[in-house]
């Protein structure tokens, strides 16, 4: 957390640790967030950011997301086997028509 120099000085030495703030695009307000649990702690009523809390903007969040989403290096693809254009012989099975019975003569 924050370290104070002297009692009653009302000054903080350094930024608040393990916390960050994000600007809400819809409302324009700043939201304080706990980095260890990820829970939102407080929302600022006015449009000014919290004092002494580091800011996490779209750029830093996008960088973290890009690092997580990087795909593993793929192995080099082997060249595909050559396809021949010559036709392969096709075995044809010829079915013999059933023998017709001779017509009965009367």
C-alpha positions as CSV (number, residue, x, y, z in Angstrom):
1,X,0.0,0.0,0.0
2,X,1.1,3.6,0.3
3,X,3.9,4.8,2.4
4,X,3.6,8.1,4.3
5,X,6.6,10.2,5.2
6,X,5.5,11.8,8.4
7,X,2.3,11.6,10.4
8,X,-0.1,14.4,9.6
9,X,1.8,15.3,6.4
10,X,-1.0,14.2,4.2
11,X,1.4,13.2,1.4
12,X,2.0,9.9,-0.2
13,X,5.5,8.8,-1.2
14,X,5.1,6.9,-4.5
15,X,2.1,5.3,-6.2
16,X,-0.4,3.1,-4.5
17,X,0.7,-0.5,-5.2
18,X,-1.4,-3.4,-6.4
19,X,-4.1,-1.1,-7.7
20,X,-4.8,0.5,-11.0
21,X,-7.5,2.6,-12.6
22,X,-9.3,2.4,-15.9
23,X,-11.3,5.1,-17.6
24,X,-14.9,4.1,-18.5
25,X,-15.6,5.2,-22.1
26,X,-19.3,5.4,-21.6
27,X,-19.5,7.6,-18.5
28,X,-16.0,9.2,-18.7
29,X,-15.3,8.4,-15.0
30,X,-12.4,6.5,-13.6
31,X,-12.8,3.1,-11.9
32,X,-10.2,1.9,-9.3
33,X,-9.3,-1.8,-9.5
34,X,-7.5,-4.2,-7.2
35,X,-4.8,-6.0,-9.3
36,X,-4.5,-9.1,-7.0
37,X,-8.2,-10.0,-7.0
38,X,-9.3,-8.1,-10.1
39,X,-12.3,-6.7,-8.3
40,X,-13.5,-3.1,-8.9
41,X,-13.2,-1.1,-5.7
42,X,-14.5,2.4,-6.4
43,X,-15.8,4.8,-9.1
44,X,-14.8,8.4,-9.1
45,X,-17.8,10.8,-9.1
46,X,-16.1,13.5,-11.1
47,X,-14.2,13.0,-14.3
48,X,-10.8,13.4,-12.7
49,X,-8.6,10.4,-12.1
50,X,-7.7,9.0,-8.7
51,X,-4.5,10.5,-7.2
52,X,-1.5,8.2,-6.8
53,X,-3.1,5.2,-8.5
54,X,-1.5,4.1,-11.7
55,X,-3.5,4.3,-14.9
56,X,-4.1,1.4,-17.2
57,X,-5.3,2.6,-20.5
58,X,-6.3,0.9,-23.7
59,X,-2.7,0.7,-24.9
60,X,-1.4,-1.2,-21.8
61,X,-4.4,-3.5,-21.8
62,X,-4.0,-4.2,-25.5
63,X,-0.3,-5.0,-25.0
64,X,-1.1,-7.5,-22.3
65,X,-3.8,-9.1,-24.4
66,X,-1.5,-9.4,-27.4
67,X,1.2,-11.1,-25.3
68,X,-1.3,-13.7,-24.0
69,X,-2.8,-14.4,-27.5
70,X,0.5,-14.9,-29.3
71,X,0.4,-18.2,-31.1
72,X,3.2,-20.7,-30.6
73,X,5.7,-20.9,-33.5
74,X,4.4,-23.3,-36.1
75,X,6.7,-25.9,-37.5
76,X,7.7,-25.4,-41.2
77,X,5.3,-27.0,-43.5
78,X,6.5,-29.9,-45.6
79,X,6.1,-29.6,-49.3
80,X,3.0,-31.4,-50.6
81,X,3.5,-34.6,-52.6
82,X,3.4,-34.1,-56.3
83,X,0.1,-35.0,-57.9
84,X,0.4,-36.9,-61.1
85,X,-2.0,-36.1,-63.9
86,X,-1.9,-39.6,-65.4
87,X,-5.1,-41.5,-64.9
88,X,-5.1,-44.7,-63.0
89,X,-6.7,-47.7,-64.6
90,X,-10.1,-48.4,-63.2
91,X,-11.3,-52.0,-62.8
92,X,-14.7,-52.4,-64.3
93,X,-16.9,-55.1,-63.2
94,X,-19.4,-56.2,-65.9
95,X,-22.4,-57.9,-64.6
96,X,-23.8,-60.5,-66.8
97,X,-27.5,-60.2,-67.5
98,X,-29.5,-63.2,-66.2
99,X,-30.2,-65.8,-68.8
100,X,-33.8,-65.5,-70.2
101,X,-35.9,-68.4,-70.0
102,X,-37.1,-69.7,-73.3
103,X,-40.7,-68.8,-74.0
104,X,-43.0,-71.8,-73.6
105,X,-44.4,-73.0,-76.9
106,X,-47.8,-74.3,-77.0
